[in-house]
Amino acid sequence: MPVTDRALEIVPATPAEVGEVAPLFDAYRQFYRKPSDVEAARRFLFARLSKGESVLFLARHETRAVGFVHLYPAFSSIELRRLWILNDLYVVPEARKLGVGRALTERAQELAEATRANCLILETASDNLPAQRLYESLGWKREQEFYRYYLPL
């Protein structure tokens, strides 16, 4: 579904677009201090999209890939409904003042609403203040009730 800015379009990615998304996904991983590996990123995305395990929306500005949002389905046992995990959001640095992150996040919300999900959830780095400001400006609330734990394996 295109966004109102004709120069910016948000499209669902298919396995055919993985080559276009993989360099962005690799840059996203590098932002979180992971080593560059475009081929591994390509394989990972291809597997998720070809198996229907995730949904990825690609942002193009004037036909150039400038960002993506990557979502995974999950379910709430408490609410007895679907929820979506907004797992990855990335915008290339030169496009960060064009509203791309906002448009991608709004597209994720449209997907959640269309699938009658209970909510969208996400995590971001505690020092990623620009992302936090974006999410809060869109009505996202910081979790206050639960602690997050993980078990490294």
Backbone as a chain_set.jsonl record, in Angstrom:
{"seq": "MPVTDRALEIVPATPAEVGEVAPLFDAYRQFYRKPSDVEAARRFLFARLSKGESVLFLARHETRAVGFVHLYPAFSSIELRRLWILNDLYVVPEARKLGVGRALTERAQELAEATRANCLILETASDNLPAQRLYESLGWKREQEFYRYYLPL", "coords": {"N": [[0.854, -1.18, 0.0], [0.815, 2.072, -1.028], [2.284, 4.983, 0.474], [1.209, 8.314, 1.388], [3.057, 10.238, 0.42], [4.226, 10.503, -2.728], [6.784, 9.91, -3.557], [7.632, 8.083, -1.769], [7.201, 4.726, -1.132], [5.647, 1.932, 0.366], [5.996, -1.437, 0.408], [4.948, -4.883, 0.496], [7.425, -7.284, 1.052], [8.658, -9.966, -0.903], [10.133, -13.237, -1.38], [11.51, -12.659, -3.724], [12.437, -10.041, -3.448], [14.497, -10.174, -1.663], [17.242, -9.873, -2.269], [17.401, -7.127, -2.559], [16.736, -6.229, -0.031], [18.573, -7.423, 1.709], [21.187, -6.032, 1.979], [20.366, -3.825, 3.502], [19.359, -5.083, 5.769], [21.691, -6.237, 6.688], [23.129, -3.902, 7.343], [21.501, -2.997, 9.406], [21.923, -5.035, 11.317], [24.616, -4.566, 11.799], [24.424, -2.105, 13.065], [23.594, -2.968, 15.528], [25.932, -4.001, 16.448], [26.874, -6.392, 15.232], [28.842, -8.546, 13.158], [29.412, -7.834, 9.681], [27.637, -9.617, 7.215], [26.386, -10.144, 4.471], [25.499, -12.208, 2.828], [24.649, -14.206, 4.645], [22.581, -12.758, 5.815], [20.889, -12.525, 3.604], [20.219, -15.24, 3.169], [18.914, -15.827, 5.603], [16.683, -14.052, 5.553], [15.443, -14.919, 3.182], [14.684, -17.523, 3.904], [12.847, -16.979, 6.027], [10.833, -15.484, 4.693], [10.099, -17.113, 2.496], [9.064, -19.334, 3.765], [6.883, -18.278, 4.983], [7.115, -17.32, 7.567], [7.428, -14.807, 8.552], [6.646, -11.302, 8.118], [7.608, -8.788, 5.968], [7.991, -5.418, 5.278], [9.016, -3.27, 2.767], [10.571, -0.177, 2.285], [10.653, 2.167, -0.263], [12.208, 4.939, -1.614], [11.806, 7.141, -4.107], [12.249, 4.977, -5.855], [14.477, 3.717, -4.724], [15.649, 1.406, -2.324], [15.198, 2.101, 1.011], [14.606, 1.406, 3.612], [13.134, -0.851, 6.065], [10.608, -2.805, 7.736], [10.244, -5.496, 9.886], [8.309, -8.17, 10.819], [7.079, -10.587, 13.156], [4.71, -13.17, 13.682], [2.877, -13.938, 16.648], [1.268, -15.233, 19.617], [-1.057, -14.38, 22.19], [-1.592, -15.952, 25.117], [-2.984, -15.103, 27.311], [-4.711, -13.085, 26.379], [-5.908, -14.513, 24.378], [-5.505, -14.125, 21.652], [-3.988, -13.125, 18.531], [-0.783, -11.581, 18.288], [1.652, -9.227, 17.132], [5.125, -9.177, 16.687], [7.166, -6.565, 16.371], [10.0, -6.821, 15.133], [12.28, -5.873, 13.788], [13.364, -2.768, 12.626], [14.516, -0.552, 10.301], [16.139, 2.225, 8.846], [17.939, 3.743, 6.271], [20.69, 5.928, 6.956], [20.703, 8.402, 5.443], [18.046, 8.767, 4.818], [16.608, 9.268, 7.059], [15.204, 11.515, 7.921], [12.949, 11.715, 6.453], [10.507, 10.665, 7.108], [10.284, 7.956, 6.851], [10.647, 5.888, 8.789], [8.403, 6.354, 10.394], [6.343, 5.895, 8.513], [6.771, 3.18, 7.943], [6.321, 2.032, 10.468], [3.66, 2.725, 10.858], [2.559, 1.217, 8.793], [3.039, -1.341, 9.758], [1.293, -1.276, 11.916], [-1.133, -1.163, 10.536], [-1.161, -3.744, 9.411], [-1.361, -5.27, 11.781], [-3.863, -4.422, 12.716], [-5.499, -5.256, 10.574], [-5.297, -7.995, 10.792], [-6.58, -8.447, 13.085], [-5.189, -8.347, 15.491], [-4.174, -8.377, 18.936], [-2.188, -6.667, 19.852], [0.813, -4.833, 19.051], [4.211, -5.491, 19.677], [7.477, -4.464, 20.722], [11.047, -4.227, 21.033], [13.739, -2.083, 21.856], [17.045, -0.748, 21.781], [18.31, 0.574, 24.835], [19.689, 2.923, 24.57], [18.865, 3.955, 22.173], [17.621, 6.556, 21.433], [16.387, 8.168, 19.354], [14.681, 6.266, 18.086], [13.041, 5.579, 20.244], [11.738, 8.025, 20.678], [10.296, 8.205, 18.268], [8.544, 5.941, 18.473], [7.079, 6.583, 20.794], [5.868, 8.943, 19.944], [4.03, 7.919, 18.235], [2.193, 6.752, 19.845], [2.945, 4.456, 21.22], [3.556, 2.663, 24.23], [5.823, 2.524, 26.914], [6.739, -0.442, 28.5], [5.825, -1.077, 31.802], [5.017, -2.878, 33.625], [6.061, -5.48, 33.478], [9.077, -7.429, 33.671], [11.747, -8.114, 31.452], [13.307, -11.092, 30.614], [15.991, -13.221, 29.561], [17.439, -16.259, 28.369], [20.543, -17.069, 27.594], [21.729, -19.306, 25.134]], "CA": [[0.0, 0.0, 0.0], [1.652, 3.266, -1.075], [2.104, 6.034, 1.464], [0.727, 9.516, 0.724], [4.168, 10.843, -0.305], [4.397, 9.699, -3.945], [8.179, 9.496, -3.675], [7.847, 7.018, -0.793], [6.235, 3.636, -1.234], [5.847, 0.829, 1.29], [5.486, -2.626, -0.266], [5.296, -6.152, 1.136], [8.542, -7.95, 0.392], [8.555, -11.393, -1.188], [11.483, -13.766, -1.545], [12.156, -12.031, -4.877], [13.051, -8.784, -3.037], [15.509, -10.408, -0.626], [18.506, -9.27, -2.697], [17.291, -5.685, -2.332], [16.628, -5.982, 1.407], [19.705, -7.995, 2.458], [22.175, -5.046, 2.424], [19.766, -3.022, 4.575], [19.296, -5.952, 6.938], [23.071, -6.339, 7.159], [23.445, -2.629, 8.006], [20.74, -3.019, 10.666], [22.645, -5.91, 12.245], [25.852, -3.881, 12.178], [24.018, -1.096, 14.034], [23.567, -3.678, 16.809], [27.292, -4.503, 16.675], [27.116, -7.719, 14.674], [29.717, -8.437, 11.985], [28.756, -7.82, 8.381], [27.532, -10.872, 6.473], [25.223, -9.926, 3.603], [25.002, -13.497, 2.337], [23.882, -14.818, 5.735], [21.35, -11.978, 5.924], [20.05, -12.92, 2.473], [19.697, -16.593, 3.429], [17.974, -15.736, 6.72], [15.449, -13.417, 5.081], [14.808, -15.792, 2.195], [14.032, -18.609, 4.635], [11.675, -16.484, 6.743], [9.77, -15.067, 3.771], [9.623, -18.221, 1.663], [8.295, -20.239, 4.624], [5.758, -17.558, 5.567], [7.349, -17.188, 9.003], [7.462, -13.397, 8.925], [6.178, -10.325, 7.142], [8.569, -7.692, 5.848], [7.606, -4.327, 4.394], [10.168, -2.563, 2.241], [10.324, 1.227, 1.924], [11.429, 2.69, -1.38], [12.086, 6.371, -1.841], [12.218, 7.367, -5.498], [12.614, 3.626, -6.327], [15.641, 3.187, -4.006], [15.336, 0.793, -1.038], [15.741, 2.948, 2.081], [14.272, 0.922, 4.941], [12.228, -1.995, 6.171], [10.104, -3.238, 9.028], [10.156, -6.953, 9.845], [7.387, -8.581, 11.875], [6.836, -12.008, 13.388], [3.452, -13.43, 14.38], [2.895, -14.658, 17.923], [-0.067, -15.291, 20.195], [-1.184, -14.107, 23.611], [-2.425, -16.931, 25.824], [-3.839, -14.374, 28.241], [-5.759, -12.4, 25.615], [-6.467, -15.471, 23.412], [-5.486, -13.464, 20.35], [-2.717, -12.925, 17.858], [-0.049, -10.326, 18.422], [2.78, -9.137, 16.204], [6.383, -8.673, 17.221], [7.905, -5.709, 15.449], [11.334, -7.269, 15.53], [13.347, -5.114, 13.147], [13.013, -1.555, 11.889], [15.762, 0.108, 9.899], [16.101, 3.238, 7.789], [19.3, 4.18, 5.963], [20.912, 7.243, 7.589], [20.356, 9.555, 4.609], [16.589, 8.868, 4.656], [15.991, 9.273, 8.391], [14.37, 12.697, 8.174], [11.922, 11.732, 5.417], [9.275, 10.038, 7.588], [10.276, 6.547, 6.459], [10.401, 5.081, 9.986], [6.995, 6.56, 10.768], [5.502, 5.209, 7.524], [6.926, 1.729, 8.141], [5.671, 1.672, 11.721], [2.218, 2.815, 10.611], [2.183, 0.06, 7.958], [2.998, -2.475, 10.68], [0.045, -1.158, 12.672], [-2.215, -1.552, 9.623], [-1.16, -5.199, 9.351], [-1.884, -5.771, 13.051], [-5.304, -4.164, 12.747], [-6.143, -6.087, 9.553], [-5.297, -9.386, 11.259], [-7.306, -8.428, 14.359], [-4.239, -8.635, 16.564], [-4.362, -7.715, 20.216], [-1.219, -5.597, 20.001], [2.161, -4.906, 18.501], [5.223, -5.3, 20.7], [8.825, -4.301, 20.201], [12.137, -3.869, 21.947], [14.788, -1.294, 21.237], [18.171, -0.517, 22.687], [18.025, 1.628, 25.805], [20.328, 4.169, 24.132], [18.357, 4.338, 20.854], [16.643, 7.603, 21.758], [15.535, 8.552, 18.219], [13.629, 5.265, 17.911], [12.104, 5.716, 21.361], [10.901, 9.208, 20.416], [9.356, 7.852, 17.199], [7.504, 5.048, 18.976], [6.22, 7.301, 21.735], [5.058, 9.914, 19.188], [2.977, 7.147, 17.568], [1.286, 6.21, 20.851], [3.48, 3.274, 21.891], [3.781, 2.85, 25.666], [6.914, 1.735, 27.483], [6.272, -1.439, 29.457], [6.146, -0.772, 33.192], [4.471, -3.921, 34.484], [6.79, -6.744, 33.405], [10.511, -7.439, 33.393], [12.138, -9.0, 30.354], [14.431, -11.977, 30.901], [16.333, -14.143, 28.487], [18.395, -17.3, 28.729], [21.439, -17.305, 26.449], [22.013, -20.723, 24.892]], "C": [[0.899, 1.241, 0.0], [1.288, 4.258, 0.02], [1.717, 7.299, 0.704], [1.819, 10.239, -0.058], [4.452, 9.97, -1.529], [5.831, 9.222, -4.138], [8.492, 8.335, -2.742], [6.772, 5.965, -0.965], [6.65, 2.537, -0.268], [5.196, -0.392, 0.655], [5.827, -3.877, 0.542], [6.425, -6.811, 0.347], [8.225, -9.431, 0.216], [9.978, -11.933, -1.264], [12.232, -13.134, -2.728], [12.861, -10.722, -4.514], [14.189, -8.959, -2.038], [16.852, -9.8, -1.005], [18.544, -7.771, -2.464], [17.312, -5.352, -0.842], [17.891, -6.397, 2.166], [20.767, -6.965, 2.852], [21.653, -4.138, 3.54], [19.726, -3.822, 5.871], [20.684, -6.123, 7.547], [23.487, -5.056, 7.888], [22.728, -2.525, 9.349], [21.472, -3.859, 11.711], [23.954, -5.262, 12.695], [25.568, -2.768, 13.191], [23.996, -1.695, 15.438], [24.853, -4.484, 17.043], [27.53, -5.957, 16.272], [27.999, -7.557, 13.436], [28.916, -8.504, 10.683], [28.78, -9.208, 7.747], [26.265, -10.796, 5.622], [24.646, -11.251, 3.127], [24.189, -14.221, 3.415], [22.559, -14.083, 5.939], [20.378, -12.371, 4.821], [19.414, -14.29, 2.725], [18.639, -16.575, 4.536], [16.634, -15.159, 6.254], [14.71, -14.3, 4.091], [14.06, -16.924, 2.897], [12.767, -18.125, 5.337], [10.532, -16.183, 5.778], [9.235, -16.232, 2.958], [8.809, -19.225, 2.474], [7.083, -19.555, 5.251], [5.884, -17.36, 7.062], [7.383, -15.74, 9.475], [6.86, -12.566, 7.801], [7.181, -9.188, 7.149], [8.023, -6.679, 4.862], [8.853, -3.542, 4.043], [9.752, -1.142, 1.883], [11.252, 1.593, 0.775], [11.15, 4.18, -1.497], [12.666, 6.65, -3.22], [12.869, 6.113, -6.065], [13.829, 3.018, -5.627], [15.194, 2.61, -2.663], [16.008, 1.595, 0.067], [15.404, 2.456, 3.486], [13.34, -0.264, 4.895], [11.725, -2.112, 7.6], [9.821, -4.727, 8.888], [9.363, -7.417, 11.06], [7.237, -10.097, 11.936], [5.503, -12.176, 14.099], [3.704, -14.195, 15.674], [1.465, -14.631, 18.46], [-0.001, -14.996, 21.678], [-2.12, -15.139, 24.223], [-3.401, -16.226, 26.755], [-5.003, -13.725, 27.503], [-6.468, -13.312, 24.617], [-6.544, -14.873, 22.012], [-4.068, -13.42, 19.804], [-2.093, -11.62, 18.324], [1.076, -10.364, 17.409], [3.981, -8.57, 16.936], [7.041, -7.847, 16.123], [9.375, -5.912, 15.825], [12.441, -6.371, 14.994], [12.762, -3.913, 12.407], [14.321, -0.859, 11.564], [15.486, 1.074, 8.76], [17.532, 3.677, 7.541], [19.487, 5.602, 6.487], [20.464, 8.429, 6.739], [18.851, 9.723, 4.395], [15.87, 9.035, 5.991], [15.159, 10.509, 8.707], [13.225, 12.811, 7.166], [10.597, 11.111, 5.859], [9.173, 8.56, 7.253], [9.974, 5.649, 7.661], [8.956, 5.166, 10.434], [6.082, 5.789, 9.814], [5.587, 3.692, 7.686], [6.208, 1.271, 9.406], [4.149, 1.728, 11.563], [1.736, 1.649, 9.75], [2.124, -1.201, 8.809], [1.703, -2.453, 11.486], [-1.146, -1.555, 11.801], [-2.315, -3.071, 9.511], [-1.772, -5.782, 10.623], [-3.396, -5.575, 13.135], [-6.044, -5.065, 11.767], [-6.223, -7.552, 9.977], [-5.945, -9.518, 12.635], [-6.424, -8.817, 15.531], [-4.588, -7.844, 17.816], [-3.428, -6.513, 20.346], [-0.005, -5.84, 19.122], [3.108, -4.75, 19.675], [6.576, -5.131, 20.027], [9.778, -4.07, 21.343], [13.084, -2.987, 21.162], [15.882, -1.073, 22.269], [17.851, 0.665, 23.603], [18.66, 2.957, 25.41], [19.857, 4.633, 22.748], [17.229, 5.366, 21.036], [15.816, 8.056, 20.556], [14.397, 7.555, 17.987], [12.588, 5.381, 19.019], [11.182, 6.91, 21.148], [9.871, 8.917, 19.321], [8.22, 7.014, 17.759], [6.546, 5.788, 19.901], [5.35, 8.334, 21.015], [3.902, 9.236, 18.466], [2.041, 6.457, 18.559], [1.758, 4.941, 21.53], [3.762, 3.626, 23.355], [4.94, 1.961, 26.113], [6.362, 0.818, 28.562], [6.735, -1.08, 30.864], [5.815, -1.94, 34.112], [5.326, -5.181, 34.548], [8.278, -6.503, 33.208], [10.764, -8.405, 32.251], [13.354, -9.798, 30.808], [14.76, -12.764, 29.652], [17.39, -15.102, 28.995], [19.298, -17.532, 27.539], [21.763, -18.789, 26.34], [23.218, -20.889, 23.985]], "O": [[1.668, 1.437, 0.94], [0.132, 4.356, 0.434], [1.882, 7.351, -0.515], [1.531, 10.806, -1.112], [4.873, 8.822, -1.384], [6.061, 8.223, -4.82], [9.514, 7.669, -2.908], [5.58, 6.27, -0.946], [7.835, 2.247, -0.102], [3.994, -0.393, 0.391], [6.869, -3.931, 1.196], [6.376, -6.883, -0.881], [7.607, -10.059, 1.076], [10.933, -11.158, -1.217], [13.462, -13.084, -2.723], [13.798, -10.327, -5.208], [14.787, -7.97, -1.612], [17.541, -9.26, -0.139], [19.606, -7.207, -2.2], [17.842, -4.316, -0.44], [18.235, -5.773, 3.169], [21.227, -7.011, 3.993], [22.413, -3.732, 4.419], [20.026, -3.296, 6.943], [20.836, -6.151, 8.769], [24.128, -5.122, 8.937], [23.293, -2.019, 10.319], [21.621, -3.437, 12.858], [24.349, -5.401, 13.852], [26.384, -2.517, 14.078], [24.332, -1.025, 16.415], [24.855, -5.5, 17.737], [28.309, -6.662, 16.913], [27.915, -6.543, 12.743], [27.874, -9.156, 10.612], [29.808, -9.884, 7.742], [25.213, -11.313, 6.001], [23.428, -11.398, 3.034], [23.141, -14.791, 3.113], [21.534, -14.709, 6.206], [19.183, -12.532, 5.069], [18.214, -14.472, 2.517], [17.6, -17.225, 4.421], [15.578, -15.725, 6.537], [13.486, -14.416, 4.153], [12.931, -17.247, 2.528], [11.727, -18.779, 5.258], [9.393, -16.581, 6.018], [8.025, -16.329, 2.751], [7.945, -19.903, 1.917], [6.329, -20.198, 5.982], [4.877, -17.244, 7.76], [7.369, -15.481, 10.678], [6.603, -13.053, 6.7], [7.559, -8.686, 8.208], [7.638, -7.03, 3.747], [9.648, -3.193, 4.915], [8.713, -0.927, 1.258], [12.461, 1.366, 0.827], [9.999, 4.616, -1.479], [13.85, 6.429, -3.471], [13.928, 6.189, -6.688], [14.178, 1.876, -5.926], [14.438, 3.257, -1.938], [17.229, 1.756, 0.073], [15.876, 3.037, 4.463], [12.824, -0.637, 3.841], [12.328, -1.594, 8.54], [9.233, -5.168, 7.9], [9.709, -7.092, 12.196], [7.264, -10.788, 10.918], [5.19, -11.417, 15.016], [4.634, -14.997, 15.769], [0.567, -14.073, 17.83], [0.982, -15.318, 22.344], [-3.302, -15.193, 23.885], [-4.519, -16.699, 26.962], [-6.148, -13.805, 27.948], [-7.505, -12.942, 24.067], [-7.514, -15.084, 21.283], [-3.092, -13.646, 20.519], [-2.791, -10.68, 18.704], [1.411, -11.427, 16.886], [3.87, -7.613, 17.703], [7.423, -8.374, 15.078], [9.905, -5.252, 16.72], [13.435, -6.136, 15.681], [11.791, -4.036, 11.661], [15.138, -0.608, 12.45], [14.716, 0.789, 7.843], [18.266, 3.956, 8.488], [18.548, 6.397, 6.465], [19.893, 9.378, 7.276], [18.426, 10.736, 3.839], [14.643, 8.95, 6.043], [14.458, 10.513, 9.719], [12.606, 13.867, 7.037], [9.659, 11.038, 5.065], [8.097, 7.972, 7.357], [9.14, 4.749, 7.566], [8.356, 4.159, 10.811], [5.155, 5.108, 10.253], [4.575, 3.0, 7.576], [5.555, 0.227, 9.404], [3.437, 0.868, 12.081], [0.631, 1.147, 9.951], [1.251, -2.044, 8.602], [1.089, -3.497, 11.709], [-2.069, -2.215, 12.28], [-3.414, -3.626, 9.513], [-2.607, -6.684, 10.554], [-4.12, -6.467, 13.577], [-7.109, -5.587, 12.095], [-7.132, -8.268, 9.557], [-5.868, -10.57, 13.27], [-6.852, -9.523, 16.445], [-5.213, -6.785, 17.753], [-3.814, -5.472, 20.876], [0.167, -6.909, 18.537], [2.842, -3.959, 20.58], [6.792, -5.595, 18.907], [9.379, -3.761, 22.465], [13.216, -3.127, 19.946], [15.66, -1.197, 23.474], [17.205, 1.628, 23.192], [18.217, 4.01, 25.868], [20.394, 5.601, 22.209], [16.054, 5.072, 20.819], [14.624, 8.313, 20.722], [13.266, 7.962, 17.72], [11.388, 5.29, 18.759], [9.981, 6.823, 21.406], [8.715, 9.327, 19.427], [7.051, 7.336, 17.544], [5.33, 5.629, 19.793], [4.215, 8.578, 21.427], [2.913, 9.883, 18.122], [1.19, 5.665, 18.157], [1.028, 4.39, 22.354], [4.157, 4.748, 23.67], [5.023, 0.793, 25.733], [5.608, 1.252, 29.433], [7.917, -0.81, 31.081], [6.279, -1.985, 35.252], [5.32, -5.88, 35.562], [8.681, -5.488, 32.642], [10.06, -9.405, 32.11], [14.317, -9.233, 31.326], [13.907, -12.954, 28.785], [18.136, -14.798, 29.926], [18.868, -18.137, 26.557], [22.04, -19.445, 27.344], [23.604, -22.015, 23.671]]}, "num_chains": 1, "name": "protein.A"}
